[in-house]
Amino acid sequence: MSTTTIRLDDDLKERISAAADLAGKTAHAFIVDAIARTVDQVEAEEELHRIAEKRWAKLLATGSSVPWDDAKKYLAARGRGEKPVKPTARKLEH
């Protein structure tokens, strides 16, 4: 395990200490957890962007998409525990 030094202003250091106490953690554990959560969030956002770019490219290549109203009805039914038929993609109209 390596060591990294970070510089914190006194106010932030005090806030971290207080928040760590409230969380029942050491300041070190609190900081490590905060960094890990931030890294996880950035990685998840990057994956979301990768998927969105792939889907956008497919939309541009095929010109087909599921209308939002159809998708919304499908998702609402799934949310109610139903097993609806997936809506089919259609060519976009210009």
ABEGO torsion letter per residue (X at the ends): XBBBBBBBBAAAAAAAAAAAAAAGBBAAAAAAAAAAAAAAAAAAAAAAAAAAAAAAAAAAAAGBBBBAAAAAAAAAAAAAGBBBBBBBBBBBBX
